[in-house]
Amino acid sequence: MTLNSEAPTEPISGINYCLRCCVPETQEGVDFDEMGICTACRSSEEKMHIDWSAREKQLRSILDEAKAKAGNGYDCVLPISGGKDSFFQAHVLTKVYGLKPLAVTFNQNWVSETGFYNLQRCLEVFDLDHLQFTPARGLVNKLAKKSLDAIGDACWHCHSGVGAFPLQVATRFKIPLLVWGESIAESAGRATYSCPGTKFDRDYFTKVSAKLTAEEMVGDGLSAKDLHPFELPSYEEIENTGVWGIHLGDYMFWDEERQTEWIREVYGWRETEMEGAYKGYKCAECIMSGVHDYTCYLKRGFGRSTGQASVDVRNGLLTRKEGFELIRKHDQERPDALDYYLKVTGLSEEEFYDVMQKKKLAKLKDIVLPIHPKVKPNAERLVPFVEQIIQKHLNQPDPRIIRDRKELSDE
């Protein structure tokens, strides 16, 4: 695609951007200092001055204590999707520290073919015991529709489920420690390493992403029974089990680019084309990632590529101008997965945009956000892999019949 050479340097005129990277003022929780530098850039500076050897000793002490207390049980809960972070977490816990985690997956029922492979590869290569919960297709469709109006993106069930299910497992199996991956101070722009802000607790994912509890989502054809799988354990259950969580990125130098390259080369982890992004590894397990990021663009004027470009600018891999060019190309692109979303929710495209217009930040209300179609069809089918398998085998003959027919034709 040829970009308009006369376009302004910044992707959206009328809003302020970090003077060092590409983060806009519309990012949730961001703060610019007196020099116009964003939270994530300041956190990146802090990261270079942290004594990571001392922090690794803290991590080892935490994990050693968890192993000692676990006895014959699981040492910790490992929330896992098969994505790049949880794959690397599995390596660190099992190969570096010798833990026996219980791998736990909330399956959002939008798993891609690549995501299915990566999760199974992870379970096999690290020899993990595994529990998985998958909400019903009809429930997911209803929640995806309600989620748009409720929180301004399609993914409440995923935001909520990835927090609730591991906590449910931890309390029921009495496994106190949960181990997550990237620190919120890494690049989210909502915290720094010196001021971590939101610490992991029972309500962490409600505060950071889901925004609403299961109880608050009841209504519009969704009953309390429907929402029961998304309920968090009670505060009493959390306290009685002693459940708590850590992010490995708070204790070890986190470099998602190098870590992704490493698990790809060593373990065969796979990337794929990701809509709204110029890298192929973020949320590779989900076909709907592009819709999630597109709703962020429609609400806040930025999408996934803004985060990726900002990290690359901080790391010296791109100039700020090059970052903005990539942002215009990818953030402003209508995702193909929107067709699937409209199909399963029954919304028209006009209704979709009407809802998103209402969710648009006041700062952006009078700004027309550029949107352009994709130049090429997506490289991977944007249909849940389980549906692809069903479509492939539905109404097909018994394989014995196929074999016998082939033998007859060869005679």
Buried (B, 14 or more C-beta within 10 A) or exposed (E): EEEEEEEEEBBBEEBBBBEBBBBBBBBEEBBBEEEEBBBBBBBBEBBEEBEBEEBBEEBEEBBBEBBEEBEEEBBBBBBBBBBBBBBBBBBBBBEEBEBBBBBBBBBBBBBBBBBBBBBEBBBEBBEBEBBEBBBEBEBBBBBBBBBBBBBBBBBBBBBBBBBBBBBBBBBEBEBBBBBBBBBBBBBBBBBBBEEBBBEBBBBBBBEBBBBBBBEEBBEEEBEEEBBEBBBBBEEEBBEEBEBBBBBBBBBBEBEBBEBBBBBBEEBEBBBBBBBBBBBBBBBBBBBBBBBBBBBBBBBBBBBBBBBBBBBBBBEEEBEBEBBBBBBBBBBBBBBBBBEBBBEBBEBEEEBBEEBBEEBBBEBBEEBEBBEEEBEEEBEBBBBBBBBBEEEEEEEEEEEEEEEEEEEEEEE
